[in-house]
């Protein structure tokens, strides 16, 4: 597993897109933060104080987008260039192969995240910053959000690699689940059974990052719930991803 | 350990069609096993089954005396169909990634392998700028990483020019003779294969229809005389009586294949003519691997 990781990190370091995303993250994080903070302070809706947790959450979507593209390329390349077969034929287990891709993707995200936040904090350091709104689960919450998000990306890539464009329909359904299907089910449950339930609380996390609650301050109970939820979804995606990979024949492209 | 690779009733069915059907193959240490077959005969699928790239529908693969791929995978190098290389990396970088994957500490192995396949001077050129032959050489270098004891090569000379084919042949021979590497190789270049292989297996429609050694091929490929005459029955009587031999076969209604006196076609011609037989043609025939392969395939087709 360690050798596989070393090889995957080496491959990452040889991908131009890795450096493009590092530079883009630096550029976006610095410029966006500068304008957002300046604008927010000018319009006085931050009470002359910038919250560190808000700064940390800021731009999370951008790094997620970069990581998603990177993971898609990183995993897709192996299928496209028939590398998977040559790795598997060297006796490396498919589950290790899958885990290695997931670990590299998560670590790449974390690197982009750290770079992004360093830039944001550097820009924000010129202003009054509030540290009062952290809760003890904050960083674990972010880590679980990232890992869960990327486990779904790895899973989706595995599906696309095996089933091609057909699986995009399934992935789109998965993505739209929280936006379209869940509100409809919520509404139906309320209308028919008079039950007030928010199914989005049980759905994988990334969509919730844009919930107003997170824009203010993150409650411990909400963080704890999301951590558990994201761990469960991460295990589900990874287990299905590995199982489907174990049973499939690897075809040459 | 008496075998390096053994398959038992190995079968792969796609939908309702068997790509590989009940193949039993056994390769001993030091063999160069040539796998021959038409396109779609199941050679590549068999190799992919052995390498765990596809899962068998039935049967099993045993390696290095009964071990599984996960135990001995690092001892196996392979090239299956298309070279498995990253086009955005140089030859050196591709090999470096493979070195790290296999946990080889000795960094000099990269240069050694580049030299071995003649790619030492390509520098930082990315693999997508390589010719097919260069890609094939790189692929061969990748398969040699980790000093494998078993090499599985599917069309390794694909895309190579005549000098490249010769170099690869010499390299394979050297690996087998000097390093004791066992090789399973498939190729459509049967003349090339016949210069290498010590054993052969012919596949047709997913089945292993015949296995033979190089010595057995030599025996079967003995030269003969193909005699076309107007009267086969009378001709065979004369041959039996005057040449005192039954070492011939009647090929069709007017052709006899004689396995003796192949150096004396004039003598046979004279003998038959003196006995009133019209000899339409007489020529010396020697079956090579290609002809033998076609013969086996034709026989298999006729039987099915």
Contacts between the chains, C-beta under 8 A, distances in Angstrom:
chain1	res1	chain2	res2	distance
A	2	B	103	7.7
A	3	B	100	6.2
A	3	B	101	5.7
A	3	B	102	6.7
A	3	B	103	4.0
A	4	B	101	6.4
A	6	B	100	4.4
A	6	B	101	7.8
A	6	B	103	8.0
A	7	B	97	5.2
A	7	B	98	7.5
A	7	B	100	4.1
A	7	B	101	3.8
A	10	B	96	6.4
A	10	B	97	5.3
A	10	B	100	5.3
A	11	B	86	7.0
A	11	B	89	7.8
A	11	B	97	5.4
A	14	B	86	7.4
A	14	B	88	7.0
A	14	B	89	5.2
A	14	B	93	5.5
A	14	B	97	7.6
A	15	B	88	7.1
A	16	B	88	7.1
A	77	B	86	6.9
A	81	B	84	6.4
A	81	B	85	6.6
A	81	B	86	5.9
A	81	B	87	6.7
A	82	B	80	7.7
A	82	B	81	7.7
A	82	B	82	5.5
A	82	B	83	8.0
A	82	B	84	4.3
A	83	B	84	5.2
A	83	B	85	8.0
A	83	B	86	7.0
A	85	B	48	7.3
A	85	B	51	7.1
A	85	B	53	4.3
A	85	B	80	6.2
A	85	B	84	6.6
A	86	B	78	6.9
A	86	B	80	7.6
A	86	B	84	4.0
A	86	B	142	7.2
A	87	B	101	6.8
A	88	B	51	7.4
A	88	B	52	5.7
A	88	B	53	5.9
A	89	B	51	3.7
A	89	B	52	6.1
A	89	B	53	6.0
A	89	B	69	7.5
A	89	B	73	6.7
A	89	B	76	6.6
A	89	B	78	5.2
A	89	B	80	7.6
A	89	B	152	7.9
A	90	B	73	4.6
A	90	B	74	5.9
A	90	B	76	7.0
A	90	B	101	7.0
A	90	B	102	6.7
A	90	B	146	7.9
A	91	B	52	7.8
A	91	B	69	5.1
A	91	B	70	4.9
A	91	B	71	7.0
A	91	B	72	6.5
A	91	B	73	1.6
A	91	B	74	5.8
A	91	B	76	7.4
A	92	B	73	6.7
A	92	B	101	7.5
A	93	B	70	6.2
A	247	B	55	7.2
A	249	B	48	7.9
A	249	B	53	7.1
A	249	B	54	3.9
A	249	B	55	6.2
A	250	B	53	4.9
A	250	B	54	6.9
A	252	B	80	7.4
A	252	B	81	5.5
A	252	B	82	5.9
